[in-house]
């Protein structure tokens, strides 16, 4: 690796370390999803609510024979 690549990695590592160490807002709640919404759902997407951007930390969905229970979701704030 050349020195430019190493300095770029150092910058990324520093920003990531600062983000990990920073206090973050965590929001929990329940949401209703349709079958199509669950099929098209992408956990890597970021979601905006309360004027802030969030990523999904955890999501529990109970699928019953004839219905989908509300999902329990935990969101963590991202930059």
DSSP file (Angstrom, degrees, kcal/mol; ACC not computed):
  #  RESIDUE AA STRUCTURE BP1 BP2  ACC     N-H-->O    O-->H-N    N-H-->O    O-->H-N    TCO  KAPPA ALPHA  PHI   PSI    X-CA   Y-CA   Z-CA
    1    1 A X              0   0    0      0, 0.0     2,-0.1     0, 0.0     0, 0.0   0.000 360.0 360.0 360.0 142.7    0.0    0.0    0.0
    2    2 A X     >  -     0   0    0      1,-0.1     4,-1.9     4,-0.0     3,-0.2  -0.422 360.0-103.3 -87.4 170.3    1.2    3.5   -0.7
    3    3 A X  H  > S+     0   0    0      1,-0.2     4,-2.3     2,-0.2     5,-0.2   0.820 118.7  57.3 -65.2 -32.5    1.1    6.3    1.8
    4    4 A X  H  > S+     0   0    0      2,-0.2     4,-2.0     1,-0.2    -1,-0.2   0.900 106.9  48.8 -65.5 -40.1   -2.0    8.0    0.3
    5    5 A X  H  > S+     0   0    0     -3,-0.2     4,-2.2     2,-0.2    -2,-0.2   0.916 112.1  49.0 -64.1 -43.0   -4.0    4.8    0.8
    6    6 A X  H  X S+     0   0    0     -4,-1.9     4,-2.2     1,-0.2    -2,-0.2   0.892 110.7  49.0 -65.2 -39.9   -2.8    4.4    4.4
    7    7 A X  H  X S+     0   0    0     -4,-2.3     4,-2.0     2,-0.2    -1,-0.2   0.875 110.4  52.2 -69.2 -34.3   -3.6    8.0    5.3
    8    8 A X  H  X S+     0   0    0     -4,-2.0     4,-2.1     2,-0.2    -2,-0.2   0.904 110.3  48.0 -64.2 -41.2   -7.1    7.6    3.7
    9    9 A X  H  X S+     0   0    0     -4,-2.2     4,-2.8     1,-0.2    -2,-0.2   0.884 109.2  53.9 -65.6 -38.4   -7.7    4.5    5.9
   10   10 A X  H  X S+     0   0    0     -4,-2.2     4,-2.4     2,-0.2    -1,-0.2   0.900 108.3  49.6 -63.2 -40.4   -6.5    6.4    8.9
   11   11 A X  H  X S+     0   0    0     -4,-2.0     4,-2.4     2,-0.2    -2,-0.2   0.932 112.7  46.5 -63.9 -45.1   -9.1    9.1    8.3
   12   12 A X  H  X S+     0   0    0     -4,-2.1     4,-2.5     1,-0.2    -2,-0.2   0.919 112.9  49.5 -62.9 -42.9  -11.9    6.6    7.8
   13   13 A X  H  X S+     0   0    0     -4,-2.8     4,-2.9     1,-0.2    -1,-0.2   0.908 110.6  50.6 -62.8 -41.5  -10.8    4.7   11.0
   14   14 A X  H  X S+     0   0    0     -4,-2.4     4,-2.4     2,-0.2    -1,-0.2   0.933 111.9  46.4 -63.4 -46.0  -10.7    7.9   13.0
   15   15 A X  H  X S+     0   0    0     -4,-2.4     4,-2.0     2,-0.2    -1,-0.2   0.904 114.5  48.1 -62.7 -40.9  -14.2    9.0   11.9
   16   16 A X  H  X S+     0   0    0     -4,-2.5     4,-2.5     2,-0.2    -2,-0.2   0.919 111.2  50.1 -66.0 -43.6  -15.6    5.6   12.6
   17   17 A X  H  X S+     0   0    0     -4,-2.9     4,-2.2     1,-0.2    -2,-0.2   0.909 110.6  50.1 -61.4 -41.9  -14.0    5.4   16.0
   18   18 A X  H  X S+     0   0    0     -4,-2.4     4,-1.2     1,-0.2    -1,-0.2   0.896 111.3  49.0 -63.3 -39.5  -15.4    8.9   16.9
   19   19 A X  H  < S+     0   0    0     -4,-2.0     3,-0.2     1,-0.2    -2,-0.2   0.906 111.1  49.7 -66.2 -41.6  -18.9    7.7   15.8
   20   20 A X  H  < S+     0   0    0     -4,-2.5    -2,-0.2     1,-0.2    -1,-0.2   0.902 113.4  46.0 -62.6 -42.0  -18.7    4.5   17.9
   21   21 A X  H  < S+     0   0    0     -4,-2.2    -1,-0.2    -5,-0.2    -2,-0.2   0.698  94.8  95.0 -77.4 -19.3  -17.6    6.5   21.0
   22   22 A X  S  < S-     0   0    0     -4,-1.2     2,-0.2    -3,-0.2    -3,-0.0  -0.419  85.3-106.7 -74.9 146.5  -20.2    9.2   20.6
   23   23 A X        -     0   0    0     -2,-0.1     2,-0.3     1,-0.0    -1,-0.1  -0.549  41.7-161.1 -69.0 135.4  -23.5    9.0   22.5
   24   24 A X        -     0   0    0     -2,-0.2     2,-0.4    -4,-0.1    54,-0.1  -0.913  20.1-113.9-123.6 147.9  -26.3    8.1   20.1
   25   25 A X        -     0   0    0     -2,-0.3    52,-2.4    53,-0.0     2,-0.5  -0.657  30.3-162.9 -77.6 129.8  -30.1    8.5   20.3
   26   26 A X  E     -A   76   0A   0     -2,-0.4     2,-0.4    50,-0.2    50,-0.2  -0.973   5.0-170.3-117.8 128.7  -31.8    5.1   20.3
   27   27 A X  E     -A   75   0A   0     48,-2.4    48,-3.6    -2,-0.5     2,-0.3  -0.961   0.3-168.0-120.4 133.8  -35.6    4.9   19.5
   28   28 A X  E     +A   74   0A   0     -2,-0.4     2,-0.3    46,-0.2    46,-0.2  -0.897  23.4 127.1-118.8 152.4  -37.7    1.8   20.0
   29   29 A X  E     -A   73   0A   0     44,-2.1    44,-3.1    -2,-0.3     2,-0.4  -0.980  48.9 -90.7-177.1-175.2  -41.2    1.2   18.7
   30   30 A X  E     -A   72   0A   0     -2,-0.3     2,-0.3    42,-0.2    42,-0.2  -0.926  32.1-174.7-120.4 145.8  -43.6   -1.0   16.8
   31   31 A X  E     -A   71   0A   0     40,-2.0    40,-3.1    -2,-0.4     2,-0.4  -0.992  20.7-130.9-140.0 146.5  -44.5   -0.8   13.1
   32   32 A X        -     0   0    0     -2,-0.3     2,-0.3    38,-0.2    38,-0.1  -0.836  27.2-173.5 -97.7 133.3  -47.0   -2.6   10.9
   33   33 A X        -     0   0    0     -2,-0.4     2,-0.2    36,-0.2    35,-0.1  -0.945  16.8-138.4-125.9 146.8  -45.7   -4.1    7.6
   34   34 A X     >  -     0   0    0     -2,-0.3     4,-2.2     1,-0.1     5,-0.2  -0.501  36.1-103.8 -89.6 170.2  -47.4   -5.7    4.7
   35   35 A X  H  > S+     0   0    0      1,-0.2     4,-2.2     2,-0.2     5,-0.1   0.911 123.6  50.1 -60.2 -42.8  -46.0   -8.8    3.0
   36   36 A X  H  > S+     0   0    0      2,-0.2     4,-2.2     1,-0.2    -1,-0.2   0.901 108.5  51.9 -64.6 -41.6  -44.8   -6.7    0.1
   37   37 A X  H  > S+     0   0    0      1,-0.2     4,-0.5     2,-0.2    -1,-0.2   0.908 111.1  47.4 -62.1 -41.8  -43.1   -4.2    2.4
   38   38 A X  H >< S+     0   0    0     -4,-2.2     3,-0.6     1,-0.2    -1,-0.2   0.882 110.6  52.8 -66.0 -37.5  -41.3   -7.0    4.2
   39   39 A X  H 3< S+     0   0    0     -4,-2.2    -2,-0.2     1,-0.2    -1,-0.2   0.889 116.0  38.8 -64.1 -39.4  -40.2   -8.5    0.9
   40   40 A X  H 3< S+     0   0    0     -4,-2.2    -1,-0.2    -5,-0.1    -2,-0.2   0.400  89.1 125.2 -91.5   2.0  -38.8   -5.2   -0.3
   41   41 A X    <<  -     0   0    0     -3,-0.6     2,-0.5    -4,-0.5    -3,-0.1  -0.386  41.3-165.5 -69.0 136.4  -37.3   -4.2    3.1
   42   42 A X    >   -     0   0    0     -2,-0.1     3,-1.4     1,-0.1    -2,-0.0  -0.971  13.1-160.0-125.9 115.0  -33.6   -3.4    3.1
   43   43 A X  T 3  S+     0   0    0     -2,-0.5    13,-0.5     1,-0.3    -1,-0.1   0.675  90.6  63.9 -67.7 -16.4  -31.8   -3.3    6.5
   44   44 A X  T 3  S+     0   0    0     11,-0.1    -1,-0.3     2,-0.1     2,-0.0   0.643  82.3 101.0 -82.1 -14.7  -29.0   -1.2    5.0
   45   45 A X  S <  S-     0   0    0     -3,-1.4    11,-0.5     1,-0.1     2,-0.3  -0.325  70.7-130.3 -68.9 152.9  -31.3    1.7    4.2
   46   46 A X        -     0   0    0      9,-0.1     2,-0.4     7,-0.0     9,-0.2  -0.816  19.7-150.8-101.3 147.0  -31.4    4.8    6.5
   47   47 A X  E     -B   54   0A   0      7,-3.0     7,-3.0    -2,-0.3     2,-0.5  -0.956   3.5-142.1-124.6 136.9  -34.7    6.1    7.7
   48   48 A X  E     +B   53   0A   0     -2,-0.4     2,-0.3     5,-0.2     5,-0.2  -0.851  35.1 143.3-101.2 128.7  -35.7    9.6    8.6
   49   49 A X  E >   +B   52   0A   0      3,-2.3     3,-2.1    -2,-0.5    -2,-0.0  -0.967  63.8  18.6-156.7 151.8  -38.0   10.3   11.5
   50   50 A X  T 3  S-     0   0    0     -2,-0.3     3,-0.1     1,-0.3    -2,-0.0   0.755 129.6 -65.5  57.2  25.3  -38.2   13.0   14.1
   51   51 A X  T 3  S+     0   0    0      1,-0.3     2,-0.3     0, 0.0    -1,-0.3   0.640 117.7  97.8  73.9  14.8  -36.0   15.2   11.8
   52   52 A X  E <  S-B   49   0A   0     -3,-2.1    -3,-2.3    -5,-0.0     2,-0.4  -0.899  74.1-114.3-132.4 160.4  -33.1   12.7   12.2
   53   53 A X  E     -B   48   0A   0     25,-0.5    25,-2.4    -2,-0.3     2,-0.3  -0.809  35.1-175.2 -98.1 135.9  -31.6    9.8   10.3
   54   54 A X  E     -BC  47  77A   0     -7,-3.0    -7,-3.0    -2,-0.4     2,-0.3  -0.921  17.5-153.5-130.1 153.6  -31.7    6.4   11.8
   55   55 A X  E     - C   0  76A   0     21,-2.7    21,-2.8    -2,-0.3     2,-0.5  -0.915  35.0-104.7-118.3 151.2  -30.4    2.9   11.0
   56   56 A X  E     + C   0  75A   0    -13,-0.5    19,-0.2   -11,-0.5     3,-0.1  -0.650  34.2 176.5 -80.8 123.6  -32.1   -0.3   12.2
   57   57 A X  E    S-     0   0A   0     17,-3.1     2,-0.3    -2,-0.5    -1,-0.2   0.889  71.2  -1.9 -87.9 -49.7  -30.2   -1.9   15.0
   58   58 A X  E     - C   0  74A   0     16,-1.4    16,-2.7     2,-0.0    -1,-0.4  -0.984  58.7-176.4-141.2 152.7  -32.7   -4.7   15.7
   59   59 A X  E     - C   0  73A   0     -2,-0.3     2,-0.5    14,-0.2    14,-0.2  -0.925   4.8-167.9-151.1 124.4  -36.1   -5.8   14.2
   60   60 A X  E     - C   0  72A   0     12,-2.5    12,-2.3    -2,-0.3     2,-0.5  -0.962   8.0-177.1-116.1 122.4  -38.3   -8.6   15.4
   61   61 A X        -     0   0    0     -2,-0.5     2,-0.6    10,-0.2    10,-0.1  -0.977  13.0-153.7-121.4 127.2  -41.2   -9.7   13.2
   62   62 A X        -     0   0    0     -2,-0.5     7,-2.6     7,-0.2     2,-0.6  -0.891   9.6-160.2-100.8 119.8  -43.7  -12.4   14.2
   63   63 A X  B     -D   68   0B   0     -2,-0.6     5,-0.2     5,-0.2     2,-0.2  -0.889   9.5-170.6-101.7 121.1  -45.3  -14.1   11.2
   64   64 A X        -     0   0    0      3,-2.8     3,-0.0    -2,-0.6     0, 0.0  -0.524  39.1 -99.4-100.7 172.5  -48.6  -16.0   12.0
   65   65 A X  S    S+     0   0    0      1,-0.2    -1,-0.1    -2,-0.2     3,-0.1   0.891 119.4  16.0 -61.0 -40.6  -50.5  -18.3    9.7
   66   66 A X  S    S+     0   0    0      1,-0.1     2,-0.3    -3,-0.0    -1,-0.2   0.336 128.7  25.8-118.0   6.0  -53.0  -15.6    8.7
   67   67 A X        -     0   0    0     -3,-0.0    -3,-2.8     2,-0.0     2,-0.5  -0.983  65.6-117.9-160.2 167.8  -51.4  -12.3    9.7
   68   68 A X  B     -D   63   0B   0     -2,-0.3    -5,-0.2    -5,-0.2   -35,-0.1  -0.973  31.2-137.4-114.5 123.0  -48.2  -10.4   10.5
   69   69 A X        -     0   0    0     -7,-2.6    -7,-0.2    -2,-0.5   -36,-0.2  -0.374  39.8 -81.7 -72.5 156.5  -47.8   -9.1   14.0
   70   70 A X        -     0   0    0    -38,-0.1     2,-0.3    -9,-0.1   -38,-0.2  -0.351  51.4-118.4 -58.1 138.2  -46.5   -5.5   14.5
   71   71 A X  E     -A   31   0A   0    -40,-3.1   -40,-2.0   -10,-0.1     2,-0.6  -0.590  13.8-135.2 -81.0 139.0  -42.7   -5.5   14.3
   72   72 A X  E     -AC  30  60A   0    -12,-2.3   -12,-2.5    -2,-0.3     2,-0.4  -0.865  31.8-171.7 -93.0 121.3  -40.6   -4.4   17.3
   73   73 A X  E     -AC  29  59A   0    -44,-3.1   -44,-2.1    -2,-0.6     2,-0.5  -0.927  21.0-163.7-123.6 139.2  -37.9   -2.1   16.0
   74   74 A X  E     -AC  28  58A   0    -16,-2.7   -17,-3.1    -2,-0.4   -16,-1.4  -0.984  16.0-167.3-119.2 119.0  -34.9   -0.5   17.6
   75   75 A X  E     -AC  27  56A   0    -48,-3.6   -48,-2.4    -2,-0.5     2,-0.4  -0.839   5.7-159.0-107.7 142.4  -33.4    2.5   15.6
   76   76 A X  E     -AC  26  55A   0    -21,-2.8   -21,-2.7    -2,-0.4   -50,-0.2  -0.971  26.4-111.9-120.9 137.5  -30.0    4.1   16.3
   77   77 A X  E     - C   0  54A   0    -52,-2.4     2,-0.3    -2,-0.4   -23,-0.3  -0.390  34.1-172.3 -69.9 139.3  -29.2    7.6   15.1
   78   78 A X              0   0    0    -25,-2.4   -25,-0.5    -2,-0.1   -53,-0.0  -0.816 360.0 360.0-122.9 167.2  -26.6    8.0   12.4
   79   79 A X              0   0    0     -2,-0.3   -25,-0.1   -27,-0.1    -2,-0.1   0.483 360.0 360.0 -70.4 360.0  -24.9   11.1   10.9
